[in-house]
Amino acid sequence: MALMNGDSGSPQRTALAAIWRAAGGDSRLLASVGLHGEGNLPSVFAVSALSTAAMAAAGLAVAEFKEAAFGQSPSVTVDHRLASLWFGTSVTPLGWSLPPVWDPIAGDYEAKDGWIRLHTNAAHHRDAALRCLGAPPDRDAVAAAVRRWSADGLESAIVGEGGCAAAMRDLASWRSHPQGQAVAREPLLWFEAQEPADADQTPVRPPALPERPLAGVKVLDLTRVLAGPTATRFLAGFGAEVLRIDPPWWDEPPLLPEMTLGKRRTRLDLRDPGQRDRFTELLSQADLLVHGYRADALDRMGLDPAARQRIRPGLVDVSLDAYGWTGPWRNRRGFDSLVQMSGGIAAEGMRRHGGDRPGPLPVQALDHAAGYLLATAAMRGLTLRLSDGRGSCWRTSLARVATLLTELPSFDGGPPLATAATADFKSDPEETAWGPALRLKPAVTVEGSPIRWERQAGPLGTDEARW
């Protein structure tokens, strides 16, 4: 059945209220959000409800900013069907194709006593796993080597070697695990306001026209893969100037048509003092910093949160990590598919489907949802800065988003999500650097401010490191 605005007890409304409350938003604004559409992704968890709620929260944060800046109170609507589709992919190539999303070695393997997932999309992560296993880059050889290990033992060995892996744990095991307990104590969105800056240090840029509320807002994007890029793509859709920075050696070809939309893209090696100085210059002019490094990565470069605020008083500083900001795994490398294994999601899917191998979510929902939480935090930070010029720090984690999902009530009834059809896409093909493509219509509508991207998607490192 289609969603109704008054369905206050739905998983969508439950999740939206939880996200908006975590962001410190005014609860009176929740009534301005309309939800419609139908169809649910196939999962034992309320994945489609999470997609709708996360997008709604980000849209509501834009509406709140418009109210603070222009005195308007725009309505927000979210198409539940389109939100679910966006959590898969928004782009369909026309006459060309994307490379495979997964490295041939990546995936789930059976160990002596359970299952483990190897994440090998990055060459150095693949090399770390193969070193531990003493195996060549051949899937059958890797599978044979994994069977000689315990799942926990191999996880520890690969992580210790600088790689990425996760043994499958069930929900109860995760909740009793020291890291699971640490994550459960963390807020969904952590927030800290900074000290007021001197007026001459922190010019609060006047908002742009209501139609493009983020025009002139400068966003430094230090994120990769899905979650952070989802956030900055959303901000770019409302006019923000997004500059994505990647290290010289990084690339992610399957994701670029999806995740570089609306952004300029440059490269800097922050380990190099000269290039780090250039980053500092860029940061000194930024309004927003969005980053997804491990918890201690920027600190080790002398760019801890206090230093970032000194460089740019009034900065809205938004960050994500995989396994949480406290606990023994706070600095562990991780990705959505690994957190699903660690946090009980894949095991619960296997159990409830009666399967014989891990049952993950049908999409990388933790990444996408976390991205819209980051966008919500960014917009709330900008709104708060309008009042007194103060900056703020915000953070969340994939593991904490996973906790939100596993605690949501399952969706009761409704049809399954139908495959994307012509009516779901914009009428005119979009030009990308690789060729024309169809792009899904935006799932979020903020009254008076349609989402529009002004830069085509393209390869990394094509722009200068400047505003």
C-alpha positions, -999 to +999 in steps of 0.1 A: +000+000+000+011+036-005+024+055+024+002+081+041+013+113+057-005+104+089+011+070+093+029+080+125+037+045+136+053+033+104+090+022+103+096+053+081+082+077+106+099+059+135+133+061+118+128+097+107+119+108+142+150+089+156+173+106+131+159+140+135+160+138+173+196+126+171+204+157+149+188+180+175+161+191+151+129+208+161+102+181+163+075+205+151+090+203+117+084+166+113+048+174+104+060+192+073+073+159+057+051+140+033+058+104+024+043+087-006+050+058-029+053+020-024+075-010-028+101-025-005+135-039-010+137-076-003+151-079+032+143-092+067+151-056+078+132-024+070+158-012+045+133+008+023+120+024+055+155+035+064+161+048+029+130+070+030+137+082+066+173+091+059+165+111+028+136+128+046+158+139+074+183+154+050+155+172+031+141+184+064+174+199+074+175+218+041+140+231+048+150+242+083+180+261+068+157+278+044+134+288+072+163+303+092+178+320+062+148+333+043+118+330+067+102+304+045+087+271+058+089+248+028+073+214+028+094+183+022+082+152+003+099+119-003+090+092-028+095+059-010+099+040-042+126+064-056+144+065-022+147+027-023+160+028-059+186+054-051+200+031-024+208+008-052+221+029-081+208+061-097+226+058-130+219+035-160+245+038-188+234+042-224+257+025-249+285+019-224+289-002-193+304+001-158+333-021-147+325-047-120+318-033-086+337-061-068+373-074-071+373-111-081+387-121-047+362-101-026+334-120-010+322-145+016+343-176+024+337-205+047+363-210+074+368-239+098+341-227+122+320-201+103+320-175+076+343-146+069+341-118+043+372-105+026+371-069+012+397-067-015+386-039-038+417-018-030+449-034-042+467-030-008+438-046+010+439-075-014+476-079-010+473-079+028+447-108+026+468-128+002+499-124+023+481-138+054+467-167+034+498-174+015+476-178-016+478-165-052+451-142-065+428-171-074+394-175-058+396-213-055+431-211-040+419-184-015+388-205-006+411-235+001+434-214+023+405-198+042+392-233+052+424-239+072+417-209+095+392-201+122+371-171+112+381-150+141+418-159+137+418-150+101+400-117+107+426-107+133+455-117+111+442-098+080+433-067+101+468-068+117+483-070+082+465-038+072+437-055+053+399-056+057+380-086+067+350-095+090+340-128+106+302-133+106+286-128+140+250-131+150+231-102+166+235-116+201+272-121+197+276-085+184+256-071+212+278-088+238+311-080+219+331-051+234+328-032+202+291-038+199+286-026+234+306+005+228+286+013+196+253+008+215+264+035+240+272+060+212+245+085+200+233+081+164+248+115+157+273+130+181+275+168+182+296+194+198+293+232+192+326+252+191+335+284+208+322+315+192+347+330+167+355+367+163+334+384+137+365+392+116+376+356+117+344+339+106+324+358+080+291+341+078+283+341+042+249+354+034+226+327+020+220+326-017+186+328-033+160+304-019+160+283-050+197+274-046+201+277-008+237+264-007+251+284-036+284+298-024+288+273+004+323+256+001+325+220+009+358+200+012+351+164+006+377+139+019+355+108+014+355+078-008+333+049-019+297+056-008+287+072+025+306+105+024+302+109-014+264+104-010+264+133+015+283+157-007+264+147-038+232+157-019+247+191-009+259+198-044+223+192-056+213+223-036+241+244-050+271+238-027+305+241-043+320+206-035+357+200-040+366+163-036+402+155-027+416+120-033+452+108-028+472+103-060+469+065-060+432+061-054+406+052-079+371+036-078+359+034-115+327+015-109+314+042-085+325+074-102+294+079-125+273+075-093+293+095-068+311+124-085+280+141-098+280+178-091+316+179-078+350+192-088+377+166-082+413+170-074+442+151-059+465+158-029+488+136-008+483+148+027+514+130+038+534+154+018+541+186+038+537+209+008+505+194-004+492+193+032+499+231+033+478+234+002+450+215+019+453+238+049+448+268+026+417+253+011+404+244+046+408+280+057+382+291+032+358+262+036+324+262+052+321+224+055+345+196+059+332+161+053+357+132+059+356+095+063+391+086+075+397+063+104+393+081+138+430+089+143+441+095+107+439+133+105+451+136+141+483+119+132+489+146+105+485+174+130+449+181+118+429+171+149+395+187+154+409+216+174+435+223+148+408+223+121+388+248+140+418+271+144+425+269+107+389+277+099+369+292+128+333+285+123+339+253+103+311+227+102+331+195+106+313+163+097+329+128+099+322+091+096+340+060+105+331+023+102+330+007+136+323+036+159+343+063+177+349+044+210+358+009+219+386-014+208+378-012+171+375+026+169+405+028+144+396-004+124+393-002+087+358-011+075+331-010+049+294-015+047+296-052+038+320-059+066+299-041+092+269-062+081+290-093+088+303-081+122+271-066+134+247-095+129+229-084+098+242-110+074+237-138+100+202-127+107+194-127+070+208-162+067+188-175+097+155-160+088+158-170+051+168-205+061+200-201+040+233-218+042+255-188+036+255-151+048+223-132+039+234-095+035+212-066+027+202-062-010+219-029-012+247-011+007+221+005+029+244+014+058+266+035+035+237+053+018+218+060+050+250+072+068+255+095+038+221+112+043+228+114+081+260+132+073+241+156+050+216+162+078+244+170+102+260+193+077+228+213+071+220+215+108+255+228+114+250+255+088+217+265+103+232+268+137+261+289+123+236+314+109+226+324+144+259+330+161+288+322+137+298+291+157+312+261+141+303+225+151+316+190+150+294+160+141+300+123+136+284+090+131+294+055+121+283+027+099+280+004+129+257+029+147+235+032+116+234-006+116+221-006+151+193+018+141+183-005+112+183-037+133+161-020+160+134-008+135+102-027+133+099-048+101+077-033+074+042-049+077+027-056+043+031-037+010+043-049-024+079-057-033+099-030-050+094-032-088+124-028-111+132+008-122+110+018-151+111+047-176+089+068-155+114+067-126+141+084-147+146+120-158+133+125-193+165+137-208+197+116-207+225+131-186+260+136-201+288+120-181+325+118-190+319+082-201+288+088-222+251+095-219+232+079-190+198+079-175+196+093-139+168+086-115+145+115-106+154+129-072+135+111-044+135+143-022+116+174-029+121+206-009+095+231-018+109+259-039+144+243-042+145+215-068+176+193-067+198+201-097+235+192-103+255+216-124+286+195-130+287+162-148+301+131-133+337+123-143+371+108-134+390+117-103+418+143-103+407+164-133+406+198-115+430+221-097+433+221-060+416+255-056+382+270-050 
